[in-house]
Amino acid sequence: MSDESDLERTEAASPRRLEKAREEGQVPRSQELTTFTMLIAASGSLWVIGSTFVHKLSAILENGLRIEREVAINPTLLLPRLFQLAVDGLLAVAPLFGWLAIIALAAPMLLSGWLFSSKALFPDFKRINPANGIKRIFSSRGLIELIKAIAKVCVIGGVAAAVVWSHKQDVLDLVGMPLDTGLISMGNLIGMTFILIVSAMLLIVVIDVPFQLWNHARQLRMSKEDLRKEAKEDEGDPHVKARIRGLQREMARRRMMAEVPKADVVVTNPTHFAVALKYQEGSIGAPRVVAKGTELVAARIRELAEEHHIPVLEVPPLARALYHHVELEAEIPETLYTAVAQVLAYVFQLKKYETTGGAYPQLSSGIVVPAEMDQV
């Protein structure tokens, strides 16, 4: 495949890419969904509390147009009167505005969930670049936004005209109604009309939400080269990883060598393999392999054993079997119990000879290792 095709962003965004975009505040957003949710909440609120809302505002208006004799005589009372009317007006609309503020914060979560990104608070001077602005206006996204605006005008304007025309008689009847009844009827009519008009936006929302999800995924698409770089970053530089593995092996080797002076015996091949065994007297466990190695490591194990007066025995089949079939710090398998027991018996006899004297012990020549354990 050519390099050009590798650079094309044809692959879906990886989880890491999506998470990074989310941290930067780049999530799918639908302004139409937020607007629709706020308007439908406002229209529902007007439908439920429309008559009460209108009654409160009419009472405030009536109270504001009434001028008491004291206020007319003493103009200094006019400012406190206006302040009280303003407070009453704010208290009347506060529940509706508070409800709409909650909806404005919660509506975007319908599409992208809860998100707080401090990176989105920092200024981005690219957004105020005139060249970028002109490019956005004449881009495919700008064309889509223009089509959406025209569609909204046509749909909402058409529905509004149809609703008003269908209720023209109700509007004319308001003229002959008493003030209180007319205000309540007008509030109900406005609320119902508002709901019908806003409901027309549902068609635009149904189209816009899938488009925003698709466009967000398209903007975050990655090329095959991007995926390879990300995988390399996740796995780490091979040279660094090799260096780390080398250091880990060196540390493990040093820990292993530190256990050699504590061993009871070292079994060798005699030159290719060396395995150090330790048995805790009185323990219910089997002997353990505390160190093992080949070639140079085996030579170093033998040197340490000789320096610390650890018996070094040449039992090639047993050394090979222990090296290939027993892991470090692991107990020997049952199939090697007899062979290892013969070796340890010789070691214990040798220690007894060194402390009390007597006949020099001889290592049994009949140490047998099962054939399957002496095969690599």
C-alpha positions as CSV (number, residue, x, y, z in Angstrom):
1,M,0.0,0.0,0.0
2,S,1.3,3.4,-0.9
3,D,2.4,6.0,1.6
4,E,-0.3,8.4,0.4
5,S,-3.0,5.9,1.3
6,D,-1.5,5.4,4.7
7,L,-1.7,9.1,5.4
8,E,-5.4,9.2,4.6
9,R,-7.6,9.4,7.6
10,T,-9.7,6.3,6.9
11,E,-9.6,4.5,10.3
12,A,-12.0,5.0,13.2
13,A,-10.6,6.9,16.2
14,S,-8.9,4.8,18.8
15,P,-10.1,4.8,22.5
16,R,-7.0,6.8,23.4
17,R,-7.8,9.4,20.7
18,L,-11.4,9.7,21.8
19,E,-10.3,10.1,25.5
20,K,-7.8,12.8,24.5
21,A,-10.3,14.7,22.5
22,R,-12.8,14.6,25.4
23,E,-10.1,15.9,27.8
24,E,-9.7,18.9,25.4
25,G,-13.5,19.5,25.3
26,Q,-14.0,18.1,21.8
27,V,-17.2,16.2,22.0
28,P,-20.2,15.9,19.7
29,R,-22.6,18.9,20.2
30,S,-26.0,19.7,18.7
31,Q,-27.1,23.3,19.1
32,E,-30.4,22.2,17.7
33,L,-30.9,19.7,20.5
34,T,-30.1,22.2,23.2
35,T,-32.4,24.8,21.6
36,F,-35.2,22.3,21.2
37,T,-34.9,21.1,24.8
38,M,-34.9,24.6,26.2
39,L,-37.8,25.7,24.1
40,I,-39.9,22.6,24.8
41,A,-39.1,23.1,28.5
42,A,-40.2,26.7,28.3
43,S,-43.3,25.9,26.4
44,G,-44.2,23.2,28.9
45,S,-43.7,25.5,31.8
46,L,-45.9,28.2,30.1
47,W,-48.5,25.6,29.5
48,V,-48.5,24.5,33.2
49,I,-48.1,27.9,34.9
50,G,-49.1,30.2,32.0
51,S,-52.3,31.5,33.7
52,T,-50.5,32.0,37.0
53,F,-47.6,33.7,35.3
54,V,-49.7,36.0,33.3
55,H,-51.8,36.8,36.4
56,K,-48.7,37.8,38.3
57,L,-47.4,40.0,35.5
58,S,-50.7,41.6,35.0
59,A,-50.9,42.4,38.8
60,I,-47.5,43.9,38.7
61,L,-48.4,46.0,35.6
62,E,-51.7,47.1,37.2
63,N,-49.9,48.0,40.4
64,G,-47.3,49.9,38.4
65,L,-49.9,52.0,36.5
66,R,-51.7,52.9,39.7
67,I,-50.2,56.0,41.3
68,E,-51.2,56.7,45.0
69,R,-51.8,60.2,46.3
70,E,-48.7,60.0,48.6
71,V,-46.5,59.1,45.6
72,A,-47.9,62.0,43.5
73,I,-47.3,64.5,46.4
74,N,-43.9,63.1,47.4
75,P,-41.7,62.2,44.4
76,T,-39.0,60.8,46.6
77,L,-41.3,57.7,47.1
78,L,-41.2,57.0,43.4
79,L,-37.8,55.4,43.3
80,P,-38.5,52.9,46.1
81,R,-41.8,52.1,44.3
82,L,-40.0,51.3,41.1
83,F,-37.5,49.2,42.9
84,Q,-40.2,47.1,44.6
85,L,-42.0,46.6,41.2
86,A,-38.7,45.5,39.7
87,V,-38.1,43.0,42.5
88,D,-41.7,41.7,42.1
89,G,-41.1,41.2,38.4
90,L,-37.9,39.4,39.0
91,L,-39.5,37.1,41.6
92,A,-42.3,36.4,39.1
93,V,-40.0,35.2,36.3
94,A,-37.3,33.7,38.6
95,P,-38.8,30.2,38.7
96,L,-39.0,30.1,34.9
97,F,-35.5,31.5,34.3
98,G,-34.1,29.1,37.0
99,W,-35.7,26.1,35.3
100,L,-34.4,27.2,31.9
101,A,-30.9,27.6,33.3
102,I,-30.9,24.1,34.6
103,I,-32.1,22.8,31.2
104,A,-29.4,24.8,29.4
105,L,-26.7,23.0,31.5
106,A,-28.3,19.6,31.3
107,A,-29.3,19.5,27.6
108,P,-25.7,19.1,26.2
109,M,-25.3,16.0,28.5
110,L,-28.0,14.2,26.5
111,L,-25.5,13.8,23.7
112,S,-22.0,13.8,25.3
113,G,-22.6,13.2,29.0
114,W,-21.1,15.1,31.8
115,L,-17.9,16.9,30.8
116,F,-15.7,19.5,32.4
117,S,-12.5,20.4,30.6
118,S,-10.2,23.2,31.8
119,K,-8.4,23.2,28.5
120,A,-11.6,24.5,26.8
121,L,-11.3,27.7,29.1
122,F,-8.0,28.8,27.6
123,P,-8.3,31.2,24.6
124,D,-7.7,29.8,21.1
125,F,-6.5,32.6,18.9
126,K,-7.0,30.4,15.8
127,R,-10.7,30.9,16.2
128,I,-10.4,34.7,15.8
129,N,-8.2,34.5,12.8
130,P,-10.1,36.2,9.9
131,A,-8.6,33.7,7.3
132,N,-9.9,30.7,9.3
133,G,-13.2,32.4,9.8
134,I,-13.6,33.0,6.0
135,K,-12.5,29.4,5.4
136,R,-15.2,28.1,7.8
137,I,-17.9,30.3,6.2
138,F,-17.2,28.8,2.7
139,S,-16.5,25.3,3.9
140,S,-18.8,22.3,3.6
141,R,-19.8,22.8,7.3
142,G,-20.8,26.4,6.6
143,L,-22.9,25.2,3.7
144,I,-24.6,22.7,5.9
145,E,-25.3,25.3,8.6
146,L,-26.8,27.6,5.9
147,I,-29.1,24.8,4.8
148,K,-30.1,24.1,8.4
149,A,-30.9,27.8,9.0
150,I,-33.1,27.9,5.8
151,A,-34.8,24.7,6.8
152,K,-35.5,26.0,10.3
153,V,-37.1,29.2,8.9
154,C,-39.2,27.2,6.5
155,V,-40.4,24.6,8.9
156,I,-40.9,26.8,12.0
157,G,-42.4,29.7,9.9
158,G,-44.7,27.4,8.1
159,V,-45.9,25.7,11.3
160,A,-46.3,29.1,13.0
161,A,-48.4,30.5,10.2
162,A,-50.6,27.4,10.1
163,V,-51.1,27.5,13.9
164,V,-52.0,31.2,14.0
165,W,-54.3,30.8,11.0
166,S,-56.1,27.8,12.6
167,H,-56.7,29.8,15.8
168,K,-57.6,33.1,14.2
169,Q,-61.1,33.0,15.6
170,D,-59.8,32.5,19.2
171,V,-57.5,35.5,18.7
172,L,-60.5,37.6,17.6
173,D,-62.6,36.5,20.5
174,L,-60.1,37.9,23.0
175,V,-61.3,41.4,22.1
176,G,-64.7,40.8,23.6
177,M,-63.5,39.0,26.8
178,P,-63.2,40.6,30.2
179,L,-59.6,41.5,31.1
180,D,-59.0,38.8,33.6
181,T,-60.5,36.0,31.5
182,G,-58.9,37.4,28.3
183,L,-55.4,37.4,29.9
184,I,-55.8,33.8,31.1
185,S,-57.1,32.7,27.7
186,M,-54.3,34.6,25.9
187,G,-51.7,32.9,28.2
188,N,-53.1,29.4,27.4
189,L,-53.3,30.2,23.7
190,I,-49.7,31.4,23.6
191,G,-48.5,28.4,25.5
192,M,-50.3,25.9,23.3
193,T,-49.1,27.8,20.1
194,F,-45.6,27.8,21.4
195,I,-45.6,24.1,22.0
196,L,-46.9,23.3,18.5
197,I,-44.3,25.6,16.9
198,V,-41.4,24.2,19.0
199,S,-42.5,20.6,18.2
200,A,-41.8,21.4,14.6
201,M,-38.1,21.6,15.5
202,L,-38.1,17.9,16.4
203,L,-37.7,17.1,12.7
204,I,-34.6,19.2,12.5
205,V,-33.2,17.7,15.8
206,V,-33.8,14.1,14.4
207,I,-31.6,15.0,11.4
208,D,-29.0,17.1,13.2
209,V,-28.1,14.7,16.1
210,P,-27.0,11.8,13.9
211,F,-25.2,14.2,11.6
212,Q,-23.2,15.7,14.6
213,L,-22.3,12.2,15.8
214,W,-21.1,11.3,12.3
215,N,-19.2,14.6,11.8
216,H,-17.5,14.2,15.2
217,A,-16.3,10.7,14.4
218,R,-15.2,11.9,10.9
219,Q,-13.1,14.8,12.4
220,L,-11.4,12.3,14.8
221,R,-10.6,9.7,12.2
222,M,-7.0,8.5,12.1
223,S,-4.6,7.3,9.4
224,K,-2.9,3.9,9.6
225,E,0.3,5.8,10.3
226,D,-1.4,7.5,13.3
227,L,-2.5,4.2,14.6
228,R,1.0,2.7,14.3
229,K,2.6,5.7,16.1
230,E,0.0,5.4,18.9
231,A,0.6,1.7,19.2
232,K,4.4,2.4,19.4
233,E,3.9,5.0,22.1
234,D,1.7,2.7,24.1
235,E,4.1,-0.2,23.8
236,G,7.2,2.0,24.3
237,D,10.4,2.4,22.3
238,P,11.8,-1.1,21.6
239,H,15.4,0.0,22.5
240,V,14.2,1.4,25.8
241,K,12.2,-1.7,26.6
242,A,15.2,-3.9,25.7
243,R,17.4,-1.8,28.0
244,I,14.8,-2.1,30.8
245,R,14.6,-5.9,30.3
246,G,18.4,-6.1,30.4
247,L,18.5,-4.2,33.7
248,Q,15.8,-6.4,35.1
249,R,17.7,-9.5,34.2
250,E,20.8,-8.1,35.8
251,M,19.0,-7.3,39.0
252,A,17.4,-10.8,39.0
253,R,20.9,-12.3,38.4
254,R,22.4,-10.4,41.3
255,R,19.5,-11.5,43.7
256,M,20.1,-15.0,42.5
257,M,23.8,-14.9,43.1
258,A,23.2,-13.6,46.6
259,E,21.4,-16.8,47.4
260,V,24.3,-19.1,46.4
261,P,26.2,-18.6,49.7
262,K,23.1,-19.8,51.5
263,A,22.7,-23.0,49.5
264,D,23.5,-26.5,50.7
265,V,25.0,-27.8,47.5
266,V,25.7,-26.9,43.9
267,V,25.1,-29.6,41.3
268,T,27.1,-29.2,38.0
269,N,27.4,-30.7,34.6
270,P,30.4,-30.1,35.3
271,T,31.0,-26.9,33.1
272,H,27.8,-26.2,31.1
273,F,25.2,-26.2,34.0
274,A,25.2,-25.3,37.6
275,V,22.2,-25.5,40.0
276,A,22.2,-24.5,43.7
277,L,19.9,-26.3,46.0
278,K,18.7,-25.4,49.5
279,Y,16.8,-27.5,52.0
280,Q,15.5,-26.2,55.3
281,E,15.8,-28.9,57.9
282,G,12.6,-29.6,59.7
283,S,10.6,-28.1,56.9
284,I,7.7,-30.0,55.4
285,G,8.6,-28.6,51.9
286,A,10.9,-30.1,49.4
287,P,14.4,-28.7,48.5
288,R,14.3,-25.6,46.4
289,V,16.4,-24.3,43.5
290,V,17.8,-21.0,44.6
291,A,20.2,-20.4,41.6
292,K,20.9,-21.8,38.2
293,G,22.7,-20.9,35.0
294,T,24.7,-22.0,32.1
295,E,28.2,-21.2,30.8
296,L,29.5,-18.0,32.4
297,V,26.7,-17.8,34.9
298,A,27.4,-21.5,35.9
299,A,31.0,-20.6,36.3
300,R,30.2,-17.7,38.6
301,I,27.9,-19.9,40.7
302,R,30.7,-22.5,41.1
303,E,33.2,-19.7,42.1
304,L,30.8,-18.3,44.7
305,A,30.2,-21.8,46.1
306,E,33.9,-22.5,46.4
307,E,34.5,-19.1,48.0
308,H,31.8,-19.9,50.7
309,H,32.7,-23.5,51.1
310,I,29.5,-24.8,49.5
311,P,29.9,-28.4,48.2
312,V,30.1,-28.6,44.4
313,L,29.1,-32.0,43.1
314,E,29.4,-33.2,39.5
315,V,26.1,-35.0,38.7
316,P,25.4,-34.2,35.0
317,P,22.0,-35.8,34.5
318,L,20.6,-34.3,37.7
319,A,22.1,-30.8,36.9
320,R,20.5,-30.9,33.4
321,A,17.1,-32.1,34.8
322,L,17.1,-29.4,37.5
323,Y,18.1,-26.6,35.1
324,H,15.5,-27.5,32.4
325,H,12.5,-28.5,34.6
326,V,12.6,-26.5,37.8
327,E,12.1,-22.7,38.0
328,L,14.0,-20.5,40.4
329,E,12.6,-20.5,44.0
330,A,10.5,-23.6,43.0
331,E,10.5,-26.9,44.9
332,I,11.9,-29.9,43.0
333,P,9.3,-32.3,41.5
334,E,8.6,-35.7,43.1
335,T,10.3,-37.5,40.2
336,L,13.6,-36.1,41.4
337,Y,13.1,-36.7,45.2
338,T,15.3,-39.8,45.3
339,A,18.2,-38.4,43.3
340,V,18.2,-35.1,45.3
341,A,17.9,-37.0,48.6
342,Q,21.0,-39.0,47.7
343,V,22.9,-35.8,47.0
344,L,21.7,-34.1,50.3
345,A,22.5,-37.2,52.3
346,Y,26.1,-37.1,51.0
347,V,26.3,-33.3,51.9
348,F,25.0,-33.9,55.5
349,Q,27.5,-36.8,55.9
350,L,30.3,-34.5,54.6
351,K,29.3,-31.8,57.2
352,K,29.3,-34.4,59.9
353,Y,32.8,-35.6,58.8
354,E,34.1,-32.1,58.9
355,T,32.9,-31.6,62.5
356,T,33.4,-35.0,64.1
357,G,35.7,-36.8,61.8
358,G,35.5,-40.5,61.0
359,A,35.3,-42.2,57.6
360,Y,35.2,-39.9,54.6
361,P,31.8,-40.2,52.9
362,Q,31.4,-41.4,49.4
363,L,28.9,-40.0,46.9
364,S,26.6,-42.8,45.6
365,S,27.3,-43.8,42.1
366,G,23.8,-45.0,41.6
367,I,22.1,-41.6,41.3
368,V,19.4,-42.2,38.7
369,V,17.4,-39.5,37.0
370,P,14.2,-40.5,35.1
371,A,14.9,-40.5,31.3
372,E,12.1,-38.0,30.6
373,M,13.6,-35.5,33.0
374,D,17.0,-35.6,31.3
375,Q,15.5,-34.6,27.9
376,V,15.3,-31.0,26.7
